Amino acid sequence: MQQLSLFEGLQQAYQGAETLSQAQLYAQLQACGLVSAAELQSRRPVGRAAQPVSTTKRRIRWHQQTLRALGIIERVDGRRGVWRVTEKGRRSELTPAPPRVAMLAFDTELGAAIWGACENVFGRLTESVAVCITSPPYPIATPRAYGGPAPGQWIDFICRALEPIVRRLLPGGTVAVNLGNDVFAPGSPARTSYRERFVVAMEDRFGLHKLDEVIWHNPARPPGPIQWASRRRVQLNAAYEPVYVFCNDPLACFADNRRVLVPHSARQRALIERGGERRHQASGDGAHRVRPGSYGAATPGAIPRNVLSIRHNCPDQQAMRRAARAAGLPDHGAAMPLALARFLVEWLSRPGDLVVDPMAGTLTTAKAAELTGRRWLATDLHLEYLLAGACRFDAPTAAALAAGG
């Protein structure tokens, strides 16, 4: 957490000044409480020559070079040790991690959020993964603010991101991927077959088996697709997105629907109380039969169906967005509801398992893992989304969400 806080402090210091010398920068970082005078003055031997240096100043200069590599700051000509924000730095809302950089954003007792490209993190992972739950950028013609690959490159893009994670999956581990349904052929109301090709690629490239296709029905989704449903009137308004669940060894799979049972309906409760069905009935072709006593066993709850009706604008997302706006952070345009992430985490993993998300956005999967006692590791390419996601992990909010489910 210290690393990214210091990096963020540097970025904010340069944004708030026309130019900044090293001495002025050190003074601002002290005023923000990110470093102390003792840390700046302290020296210790470094390297073969054991030359005494200030490791704190060294770390600050390293962050300056990172900002310079991103094109956010530049040296002022003719003024030694003086820097300023570039035009790009003033315009940009999102700060992508530079190539081959992976930096700790923050951590908790259960997990860590890393600023960097997922391949720079998961390619070095040595621990086994129980489940990967993610929602990658959709292959749409006009990408959202966080970008994404061109539609024709999407399959290779997502497979490259998932490959190091799949290699670390426990036997019986799963990968759950939320995909968009509204991806159309250029100038046409025909949906592309990218979802189907993705399923085939997961089997052909990684040997993963399709365990299920969970339908996430979003009753709060705005009408659309506008062009083909509202204007041309060819399509129906879309109301769902699929979550594909893959497993490397279905017979060893440790997903368990008993972890996500839902309350029985009033009708089912009444049926259990009277000892089950009293009738004897068969369907027309005899494939389904009801016998006296059927459905009468008392159970802790009902097995959920694989159609989940969950509004996207959940209280947790709304609270996170308010906190992000108050901090001057950009909004994320496509956030998964916490209830959906929590359902997937509890169904597909056990307490103490490692849950990962390589395209974490504002850390919905990480928050679900935190609330349910799973360890987690999450990465995102954009600094501002991780800072917004960090708002979800303050203790009072976490306690309130845990109490309220």
C-alpha positions as CSV (number, residue, x, y, z in Angstrom):
1,M,0.0,0.0,0.0
2,Q,2.9,2.4,0.8
3,Q,4.3,2.0,-2.8
4,L,1.1,3.0,-4.6
5,S,0.2,5.7,-2.0
6,L,3.6,7.3,-2.7
7,F,3.2,7.0,-6.4
8,E,-0.2,8.6,-6.2
9,G,1.2,11.4,-4.0
10,L,3.8,12.2,-6.6
11,Q,1.2,12.3,-9.3
12,Q,-1.1,14.6,-7.3
13,A,1.8,16.9,-6.4
14,Y,2.7,17.5,-10.0
15,Q,-0.9,18.0,-11.1
16,G,-1.2,20.7,-8.5
17,A,1.8,22.8,-9.6
18,E,3.1,24.4,-12.7
19,T,6.7,23.2,-11.9
20,L,8.1,21.4,-9.0
21,S,11.7,21.1,-7.8
22,Q,13.0,18.0,-5.8
23,A,13.0,20.0,-2.6
24,Q,9.4,21.2,-3.2
25,L,8.4,17.7,-4.0
26,Y,9.9,16.3,-0.8
27,A,8.2,19.0,1.2
28,Q,4.8,18.2,-0.3
29,L,5.2,14.5,0.3
30,Q,6.1,15.2,4.0
31,A,3.0,17.5,4.3
32,C,0.8,14.7,3.0
33,G,2.3,12.3,5.6
34,L,3.7,9.9,2.9
35,V,7.3,10.3,4.0
36,S,8.9,11.8,7.1
37,A,12.0,14.0,7.4
38,A,13.8,11.2,9.2
39,E,13.1,8.8,6.3
40,L,14.4,11.4,3.8
41,Q,17.6,12.0,5.8
42,S,18.3,8.4,6.8
43,R,21.0,6.7,4.7
44,R,22.2,3.2,4.5
45,P,24.9,1.4,2.5
46,V,23.8,0.1,-0.9
47,G,25.5,-1.9,-3.6
48,R,29.0,-3.3,-3.8
49,A,30.6,0.0,-2.9
50,A,28.4,0.2,0.2
51,Q,27.8,3.9,-0.7
52,P,25.4,5.4,1.9
53,V,22.2,6.7,0.1
54,S,18.7,7.7,1.1
55,T,16.6,4.8,0.0
56,T,13.4,6.9,0.4
57,K,14.7,9.5,-2.1
58,R,15.8,6.7,-4.3
59,R,12.3,5.3,-4.3
60,I,10.8,8.7,-5.1
61,R,13.1,9.1,-8.1
62,W,12.1,5.7,-9.3
63,H,8.5,6.7,-9.2
64,Q,9.4,9.9,-11.1
65,Q,11.0,7.8,-13.9
66,T,7.8,5.7,-14.0
67,L,5.7,8.9,-14.5
68,R,8.2,10.1,-17.1
69,A,7.9,6.7,-19.0
70,L,4.1,7.1,-19.0
71,G,4.5,10.5,-20.6
72,I,2.8,12.2,-17.5
73,I,5.8,14.4,-16.4
74,E,8.8,15.9,-18.1
75,R,12.0,17.8,-17.2
76,V,11.9,21.6,-17.5
77,D,14.7,22.6,-19.9
78,G,17.6,24.5,-18.3
79,R,16.4,23.9,-14.8
80,R,18.2,21.0,-13.0
81,G,15.9,18.8,-10.9
82,V,12.7,20.6,-11.9
83,W,9.7,18.7,-13.4
84,R,6.3,19.6,-14.7
85,V,3.1,17.8,-16.0
86,T,2.9,17.2,-19.7
87,E,-0.2,18.1,-21.8
88,K,-0.9,14.3,-22.0
89,G,-0.8,14.1,-18.2
90,R,-3.3,16.9,-17.8
91,R,-5.7,15.5,-20.3
92,S,-5.7,11.8,-19.3
93,E,-8.2,10.5,-16.8
94,L,-6.7,7.0,-16.7
95,T,-3.1,6.1,-16.0
96,P,-2.1,2.7,-17.5
97,A,0.7,0.8,-16.0
98,P,3.9,1.0,-18.0
99,P,5.2,-2.1,-19.7
100,R,6.7,-4.8,-17.4
101,V,5.7,-2.9,-14.2
102,A,3.7,-4.5,-11.4
103,M,3.2,-2.4,-8.3
104,L,1.3,-3.1,-5.1
105,A,-1.8,-0.9,-4.9
106,F,-3.0,-2.1,-1.5
107,D,-3.4,-5.2,0.5
108,T,-5.6,-6.7,3.2
109,E,-5.1,-9.7,5.4
110,L,-6.7,-11.8,2.7
111,G,-5.6,-10.3,-0.6
112,A,-3.7,-7.9,-2.7
113,A,-4.5,-5.5,-5.5
114,I,-1.7,-5.0,-8.1
115,W,-1.4,-2.2,-10.6
116,G,0.0,-3.7,-13.8
117,A,-0.8,-5.9,-16.8
118,C,-2.1,-9.3,-15.7
119,E,0.5,-11.2,-17.6
120,N,3.2,-9.5,-15.6
121,V,1.7,-10.8,-12.4
122,F,0.1,-14.1,-13.0
123,G,3.0,-15.3,-15.1
124,R,5.1,-15.3,-12.0
125,L,2.5,-16.8,-9.7
126,T,3.6,-20.0,-7.9
127,E,0.5,-20.6,-5.8
128,S,-2.4,-22.8,-6.9
129,V,-5.6,-21.0,-7.9
130,A,-9.1,-22.3,-7.0
131,V,-11.1,-20.0,-9.3
132,C,-10.7,-17.1,-11.7
133,I,-13.7,-14.8,-11.9
134,T,-13.5,-11.9,-14.3
135,S,-15.3,-9.7,-16.7
136,P,-13.0,-8.6,-19.5
137,P,-13.5,-5.8,-22.0
138,Y,-16.1,-6.8,-24.6
139,P,-15.0,-6.9,-28.3
140,I,-17.1,-3.8,-29.3
141,A,-16.3,-1.5,-32.2
142,T,-16.0,1.6,-30.0
143,P,-14.2,0.6,-26.8
144,R,-15.0,2.1,-23.4
145,A,-12.6,4.4,-21.7
146,Y,-10.5,1.5,-20.4
147,G,-9.9,0.3,-24.0
148,G,-9.7,-3.2,-25.2
149,P,-8.5,-5.2,-28.2
150,A,-9.9,-5.0,-31.7
151,P,-12.8,-7.4,-32.2
152,G,-10.8,-9.6,-34.5
153,Q,-8.0,-10.0,-31.8
154,W,-10.3,-10.6,-28.8
155,I,-10.0,-14.4,-28.6
156,D,-6.2,-14.2,-28.6
157,F,-6.2,-11.4,-26.1
158,I,-8.4,-13.1,-23.5
159,C,-6.6,-16.5,-24.0
160,R,-3.2,-14.8,-23.4
161,A,-4.5,-13.2,-20.2
162,L,-6.0,-16.5,-18.9
163,E,-3.2,-18.9,-19.9
164,P,-0.9,-18.4,-16.8
165,I,-3.9,-18.7,-14.5
166,V,-5.2,-21.9,-16.2
167,R,-1.7,-23.4,-15.6
168,R,-2.0,-22.7,-11.9
169,L,-5.6,-24.1,-11.5
170,L,-6.1,-26.7,-8.9
171,P,-7.6,-30.0,-10.1
172,G,-11.3,-29.3,-10.2
173,G,-10.7,-25.5,-10.3
174,T,-12.8,-23.2,-12.4
175,V,-12.7,-20.1,-14.6
176,A,-15.9,-18.0,-14.8
177,V,-16.0,-15.3,-17.4
178,N,-18.8,-12.7,-17.8
179,L,-19.2,-11.7,-21.4
180,G,-21.4,-9.2,-23.2
181,N,-24.2,-10.4,-25.4
182,D,-24.6,-7.3,-27.6
183,V,-21.6,-7.6,-30.0
184,F,-22.8,-7.1,-33.6
185,A,-21.4,-7.6,-37.0
186,P,-20.5,-4.1,-38.5
187,G,-23.6,-2.3,-39.7
188,S,-25.8,-5.3,-39.0
189,P,-28.3,-6.4,-36.3
190,A,-26.7,-9.9,-36.4
191,R,-24.8,-10.8,-33.2
192,T,-21.3,-12.1,-33.8
193,S,-20.4,-15.7,-32.8
194,Y,-17.5,-14.5,-30.6
195,R,-19.0,-16.1,-27.5
196,E,-19.3,-19.5,-29.2
197,R,-15.7,-19.2,-30.6
198,F,-14.5,-18.3,-27.1
199,V,-16.0,-21.5,-25.7
200,V,-14.4,-23.6,-28.4
201,A,-11.0,-21.8,-27.9
202,M,-11.1,-22.6,-24.1
203,E,-11.5,-26.3,-24.9
204,D,-9.1,-26.4,-27.8
205,R,-6.3,-24.3,-26.3
206,F,-6.5,-25.2,-22.6
207,G,-8.5,-28.4,-22.5
208,L,-11.1,-26.8,-20.3
209,H,-14.7,-28.2,-20.2
210,K,-17.8,-26.0,-20.2
211,L,-19.4,-26.6,-16.8
212,D,-22.3,-24.2,-17.2
213,E,-23.6,-21.1,-18.8
214,V,-25.1,-19.0,-16.1
215,I,-27.6,-16.3,-17.3
216,W,-27.3,-13.0,-15.5
217,H,-30.7,-11.3,-15.9
218,N,-30.4,-7.6,-15.2
219,P,-33.9,-6.2,-14.6
220,A,-32.5,-2.7,-14.3
221,R,-30.7,-2.7,-17.7
222,P,-31.6,0.3,-19.9
223,P,-33.4,-0.5,-23.2
224,G,-31.1,-1.5,-26.0
225,P,-29.5,-2.2,-28.3
226,I,-30.8,1.3,-29.4
227,Q,-30.0,1.0,-33.1
228,W,-31.5,-2.4,-33.6
229,A,-34.3,-2.5,-31.0
230,S,-35.5,1.0,-30.6
231,R,-34.8,2.5,-34.0
232,R,-34.8,-0.3,-36.6
233,R,-37.1,-2.5,-34.5
234,V,-35.4,-5.7,-35.5
235,Q,-34.1,-6.9,-32.2
236,L,-35.8,-7.3,-28.8
237,N,-34.5,-5.3,-25.8
238,A,-31.6,-7.3,-24.3
239,A,-31.9,-8.2,-20.6
240,Y,-29.1,-10.7,-19.9
241,E,-25.4,-11.5,-20.1
242,P,-23.9,-15.0,-19.9
243,V,-21.3,-16.1,-17.4
244,Y,-19.4,-19.1,-18.8
245,V,-18.0,-21.5,-16.2
246,F,-15.2,-23.8,-17.3
247,C,-13.5,-26.6,-15.3
248,N,-10.2,-28.4,-15.9
249,D,-11.5,-31.7,-14.3
250,P,-15.3,-31.8,-14.0
251,L,-15.4,-35.0,-12.0
252,A,-13.0,-33.4,-9.4
253,C,-14.8,-30.1,-9.4
254,F,-15.2,-28.6,-5.9
255,A,-18.0,-26.2,-6.8
256,D,-20.9,-26.9,-4.4
257,N,-24.4,-25.6,-4.7
258,R,-25.0,-26.2,-1.0
259,R,-22.9,-23.0,-0.4
260,V,-25.4,-20.9,-2.3
261,L,-28.8,-22.4,-1.3
262,V,-31.7,-20.0,-1.4
263,P,-34.8,-19.9,0.8
264,H,-37.7,-22.2,-0.1
265,S,-40.7,-20.6,-1.6
266,A,-43.9,-20.4,0.5
267,R,-45.4,-23.2,-1.6
268,Q,-42.4,-25.5,-1.1
269,R,-42.4,-24.8,2.7
270,A,-46.0,-25.8,2.9
271,L,-45.3,-28.9,0.8
272,I,-42.5,-29.9,3.2
273,E,-44.7,-29.3,6.2
274,R,-47.4,-31.7,5.0
275,G,-44.9,-34.4,4.1
276,G,-44.6,-33.9,0.3
277,E,-46.9,-34.6,-2.6
278,R,-50.1,-36.7,-2.0
279,R,-50.7,-37.4,-5.7
280,H,-49.4,-40.0,-8.1
281,Q,-48.9,-38.5,-11.5
282,A,-46.9,-39.0,-14.7
283,S,-46.2,-36.7,-17.6
284,G,-47.6,-37.5,-21.0
285,D,-44.6,-39.7,-22.1
286,G,-43.8,-40.9,-18.6
287,A,-40.4,-39.1,-18.5
288,H,-41.3,-37.3,-15.2
289,R,-43.3,-38.9,-12.4
290,V,-44.6,-37.5,-9.1
291,R,-45.2,-40.0,-6.3
292,P,-46.7,-39.6,-2.9
293,G,-44.1,-38.1,-0.5
294,S,-42.1,-36.4,-3.4
295,Y,-40.5,-33.1,-2.4
296,G,-41.3,-33.6,1.2
297,A,-37.8,-33.9,2.6
298,A,-36.7,-31.0,4.9
299,T,-33.6,-29.3,3.4
300,P,-31.7,-26.2,4.4
301,G,-32.8,-24.4,1.2
302,A,-33.5,-24.7,-2.5
303,I,-30.8,-25.3,-5.2
304,P,-30.6,-22.0,-7.2
305,R,-31.4,-22.1,-10.9
306,N,-28.8,-21.0,-13.4
307,V,-30.7,-17.9,-14.2
308,L,-29.8,-15.2,-11.7
309,S,-31.9,-12.0,-11.6
310,I,-29.7,-9.3,-10.1
311,R,-29.8,-5.5,-10.7
312,H,-26.5,-4.0,-11.8
313,N,-26.9,-0.8,-9.7
314,C,-26.4,-2.5,-6.4
315,P,-25.8,-0.4,-3.1
316,D,-22.2,-1.4,-2.9
317,Q,-21.5,-0.2,-6.5
318,Q,-23.4,3.1,-5.8
319,A,-21.4,3.7,-2.6
320,M,-18.1,3.0,-4.4
321,R,-19.1,5.4,-7.2
322,R,-19.9,8.2,-4.8
323,A,-16.6,7.8,-3.0
324,A,-14.7,7.7,-6.3
325,R,-16.4,10.9,-7.5
326,A,-15.7,12.6,-4.2
327,A,-12.0,11.7,-4.7
328,G,-12.0,13.1,-8.2
329,L,-11.6,9.6,-9.8
330,P,-13.2,8.6,-13.1
331,D,-16.2,6.3,-13.1
332,H,-15.9,2.7,-14.4
333,G,-18.5,2.2,-17.2
334,A,-19.1,-1.5,-16.7
335,A,-19.1,-2.8,-13.1
336,M,-20.4,-6.2,-12.0
337,P,-22.9,-6.2,-9.1
338,L,-21.4,-7.5,-5.9
339,A,-24.2,-10.0,-5.4
340,L,-23.3,-11.7,-8.7
341,A,-19.6,-11.9,-7.8
342,R,-20.4,-13.1,-4.3
343,F,-22.6,-15.9,-5.6
344,L,-19.9,-17.1,-8.0
345,V,-17.2,-16.9,-5.3
346,E,-19.2,-18.9,-2.8
347,W,-20.5,-21.5,-5.3
348,L,-17.1,-22.1,-7.0
349,S,-14.6,-21.9,-4.1
350,R,-14.2,-22.9,-0.5
351,P,-13.3,-20.6,2.4
352,G,-9.5,-20.1,2.3
353,D,-9.2,-20.8,-1.4
354,L,-7.4,-18.4,-3.7
355,V,-9.7,-16.4,-6.0
356,V,-8.1,-14.3,-8.8
357,D,-9.3,-11.6,-11.2
358,P,-6.9,-10.5,-13.9
359,M,-9.1,-7.6,-15.1
360,A,-10.4,-6.5,-11.8
361,G,-11.7,-3.0,-12.6
362,T,-13.0,-1.6,-9.3
363,L,-12.4,-4.9,-7.5
364,T,-15.9,-6.4,-7.2
365,T,-14.6,-10.0,-7.3
366,A,-11.9,-9.1,-4.7
367,K,-14.6,-7.5,-2.4
368,A,-16.8,-10.6,-2.7
369,A,-13.8,-12.8,-1.8
370,E,-12.9,-10.6,1.2
371,L,-16.5,-10.8,2.5
372,T,-16.6,-14.6,2.3
373,G,-13.3,-15.5,3.8
374,R,-11.4,-16.3,0.5
375,R,-7.9,-15.2,-0.3
376,W,-7.7,-13.0,-3.4
377,L,-5.3,-11.6,-5.9
378,A,-6.5,-8.9,-8.4
379,T,-4.8,-6.9,-11.1
380,D,-5.8,-4.0,-13.3
381,L,-4.0,-2.0,-15.9
382,H,-5.5,1.4,-14.8
383,L,-4.4,3.0,-11.6
384,E,-7.6,5.1,-11.0
385,Y,-9.9,2.1,-11.0
386,L,-7.8,0.4,-8.3
387,L,-7.9,3.6,-6.3
388,A,-11.7,3.7,-6.6
389,G,-11.9,0.0,-5.7
390,A,-9.9,0.7,-2.6
391,C,-12.8,2.8,-1.3
392,R,-14.7,-0.5,-0.9
393,F,-12.3,-1.9,1.7
394,D,-12.6,0.5,4.5
395,A,-13.5,-1.3,7.8
396,P,-16.9,0.3,8.5
397,T,-18.2,-0.3,5.0
398,A,-16.9,-3.9,5.0
399,A,-18.5,-4.6,8.3
400,A,-21.8,-3.2,7.3
401,L,-21.8,-5.2,4.0
402,A,-20.9,-8.4,5.8
403,A,-23.7,-7.9,8.3
404,G,-26.2,-7.1,5.5
405,G,-25.1,-9.9,3.1
